[in-house]
Amino acid sequence: MELNWQEMMFQFIGGLGIFLFSIKYMGDGLQKAAGDRLRDILDRFTTNPFMGVLVGIAVTVLIQSSSGTTVITVGLVSAGFMTLKQAIGVIMGANIGTTVTAFIIGFDVGEYAMPVMAIGAFLIFFFKKSQIQNLGEVIFGFGGLFLGMELMSGGMKPLSELPAFIDLTVNMREHSILGVIVGTVFTLIVQSSSATVGILQGLYSEGVLNLDASLPVLFGDNIGTTITAVFASIGASIAARRAAATHVLFNVVGTIIFMMILEPFTMYVEWLSGVLDIGEKMQIAFAHGTFNVANTIIQFPFIGAWAYLVTKLIPGEEVTIEYKPKHLDPHFIETAPSIAIGQAKEEILRMGRFSVQGLQESFDYLKTHNKKHAETGYQLEDAINNLDNKITDYLVKISAESISKADSTRHIMLMETVRDIERVGDHFDNIIELIDYQEVNRLKLTDDAIKDLTEMFTLTIGTVEKALEALDTNSLGLAREVAEQEDLIDKMERKFRKKHILRLNEGICSPQAGMIFVDIVSNLERIGDHAVNIAEAVLGKRA
């Protein structure tokens, strides 16, 4: 029988596209339905590695992507919210959570795919309420999974009669390591273990592969999804590389263990199939689930050892930005409000140091265009926003207590200062975004423009530092110096705008690059305004 390769290929890649889109669409709907608080869930409940496993399962089920869970986890490790041991627990849980897709496919309700998608589309387009639309996205994605699977299975079915493919399956049966390699490479190409496991379920259900050949491919699928994380971690932080390395080691070791017991594991799946009377697709789902659950149980006691090993394999000190407040002890609010105000001031100074660091990172990004500075800057702005919320809540609680007039004055001053530091964070975040825009559009600032920005950045960073020092020491002299320097920043801004207009008129500078220059200067001038606000609070002009 002659195979219609074009029809097979079109059906397969079309089905794969629908499948991948449906996974993402369903995950996005679930994530929005969950209130998009996944980061908070990970932060709050990963108190130990065991809780990390449970949370990893829950979050991966919600977003339908173990890679997505790993990315969020790495961000939390970099931010100091989570230890590497807790992160390893989450990664183990993510491996279990990703098996849910295989179980969904295992129900094999492909004939109902179209009406399920129609219900989803109806909810999306005929209801205005966001919760119903989110549910519609989940249902539409759910139906799309089965439609994609049906198309892929139909496209692959003729392969069972192709001599070359029959020879390959025979080789995979005799040389199981070949199946592992095939699964690894295919997942690396498709970039989704859920998709490749789904394809494997289709091949097995159509009789293209038998169970002996399918299980090693399944193990390879699990390794393949970790290599995606490795590529994503290249050039990233040490925490990201360590998390990716842990993911690889976890699945490679698991594969080695299960390849050693491949024969009894195959017998176990066959036994389970007979006891539960399940179809071929569900057999692969149970094999996938058993592999990841058993692998987690086996390796869970060695989390500390894995953390130690990856730290040795990838040496270096990870620079973490600790988002969590260090000084806001709630016990002082009722017992000693005056001390609580002092604690709030310490945390505000820490927040202020983040703002100076963020300004420096944005300046370094302008000079070097190294993305690492932009990433650090964004993390610092995120940390500032978090501290802003925590400090403001703390100060609001203090205001409910009976405090002296002097403490009331300090309290008001600190409330104002928190807002100014948060705004500094917003402005350096704007600057980083402007430099990102410059990079994407390949716009070049003139040497004169870079020289002007260097001068203004240096003065602005020094002014913010001096304002924070004035707040720390309650120095009126330093506060007055800040006011003087802010006047210089204002004059500098006006002077540099005029120079910019001259460069434009002479055709030295492009209009787009000029817009970036003007916006950066404007943001620096606004930062100077917030620095002087802090100084005026020290001088008592805003109390």
Residue, then its C-alpha position, 0 to 999 in steps of 0.5 A: m500500500e502506497l502511503n500519502w506522505q503529504e496527507m500524513m504529515f499535514q494531519f500530524i503537524g496540524g494535530l500537534g499544533i492544535f494539541l500544543f495550543s490547547i494545552k497552553y489555552m487550557g493552562d492559561g484559563l486555569q491560571k486566570a481562574a485561579g486568580d493568577r496568584l501562583r507566585d504567592i502560593l509557591d511562596r506561602f506554602t513551600t515551607n519545606p521540601f515535602m510541601g514543595v512537592l505538593v505545591g509543585i503538583a498543584v501549580t503544574v496542574l493549574i498551568q499545564s507546564s512543568s517548565g513554567t512551574t520551574v521558571i517561577t520556582v527559579g525566580l523565587v530562589s533568586a529572590g531569596f523566597m525559597t531555598l534550593k532544597q525547597a525548589i528541588g521539592v517543587i521540581m519533583g512535584a512539577n514532574i508529577g503534576t505534568t502527568v495529569t495531561a496524560f490521564i486526561i488523554g487516557f479517557d479517550v473521548g475524542e468523538y466528543a471533541m467538537p461538541v466540547m470545543a463548541i461549548g467552550a467557544f459558546l462560553i467565551f463569546f456569549f458571556k461577558k463575565s470573566q469567570i465564565q470566559n475563563l471556564g470557557e477557555v479551559i473547556f475549549g482547550f480540553g476539547g482541543l486536546f482530544l481533537g489534536m490527538e485524533l488528528m495525530s493518531g490518524g496521521m500516524k496510523p499508516l506508519s504501522e504498515l511501513p517496513a522501515f518503521i517496523d524495523l525501528t520498533v523491533n530495534m527499540r524492543e531489542h535495544s531499549i536504550l534506543g527508545v530512551i534516545v528517541g523519546t529524549v530527542f523528540t521531546l527536545i524538538v517538540q519542546s513539550s513532554s505532555a505533547t510527546v507523551g500524548i503522541l506516544q499514547g497515540l502510537y501505542s493505541e494504534g498498535v504502531l508501538n508495543l509496550d516493551a518499546s513504548l516504556p523506554v520512549l516514555f522515560g526519554d520523554n521525561i529526560g527531554t523536557t529537562i534539556t529544554a530547561v537546561f537551554a533556558s538556563i544558559g546565561a541565566s543566574i546560578a540559581a537557574r542553572r542549579a535548578a535546571a541541573t537538579h531537574v536533569l539529574f532527577n530524571v536521568v537517575g530515575t530513568i536509569i533505575f527504571m531501565m534496570i527494572l524494565e521487565p518487572f515494570t512492564m509486567y506491572v503495567e500489564w497487570l494493572s491493565g488487566v486489573l483495572d481493565i484500562g485501554e492503551k492510552m490509559q496504560i501509558a498514563f498510569a506508567h507515566g504517573t507511576f514513574n514520576v511518583a515512584n521516582t519522587i518517593i525514591q529520591f525525596p530523602f536525597i534532596g539535601a544530597w542533590a542540593y549539595l551536589v549541584t552546588k559543587l557542580i555549579p560553584g559560585e555565590e548566588v546574588t539573591i535579592e531578599y524580597k521579604p522584610k527583615h525588621l517588621d516585627p508585629h509584636f512591637i506594634e501593640t507593646a512598643p509602637s515607638i520601637a515599631i516606628g523605628q523598625a519601619k524606618e530600618e526597613i524603609l532604609r533597606m528599601g531605599r538601598f534597593s532603589v539605589q542599587g536598581l538605579q545603578e543597574s539601569f545605568d550599567y545596562l545603559k553602558t553595557h547592554n548586558k541583559k543581566h543588569a536589566e533582569t536584576g533591575y526588574q527583580l529589585e523593582d519587584a522587591i521594592n513593590n513588595l516591601d512598599n506593601k508590607i511597610t505600608d500595612y505595618l505603618v497602618k497598623i501602628s496608626a491604630e495604636s495610641i502614639s505620642k505627637a513626636d511619634s505621629t510626626r515620624h509616622i507621617m514622614l515615613m509614610e510619605t517616604v515609602r511612597d517616594i522610594e517606591r516611585v524611584g523604583d518605578h522610574f528606574d524600571n521605566i529607564i530599563e524598559l526604554i533601554d530594552y526598546q533601544e536594544v530591540n529597535r537597534l537605536k544608537l545614542t550619540d557619544d555626546a548623549i551617553k556622556d550627558l546621561t552618564e553625568m546625570f546618572t552619577l549626580t542622581i544616584g549620589t543625590v538619592e544616596k545622600a537623601l537616604e543618609a539624611l533620613d538615616t542620621n536625621s541630618l539637616g545639613l545633608a538634607r539641605e545638600v540634597a535640595e541643592q543637588e536637586d536644583l542642579i539636576d533640574k538645571m541639567e535636565r533643561k540644559f540637556r534637552k536644549k543640547h538634544i534639540l541642537r543635535l536633532n537640528e544638525g541631523i546627528c541624532s535620530p528622532q527615535a533615539g532622541m525620544i529615548f534620551v529625553d525620556i531617560v533624562s525626564n525619569l532621572e529628573r523625577i527621581g531627583d524630585h523624589a529624593v528632595n521629597i525625602a530630604e524635605a521630610v527630614l527637614g520637617k517641611r512635609a510633616 
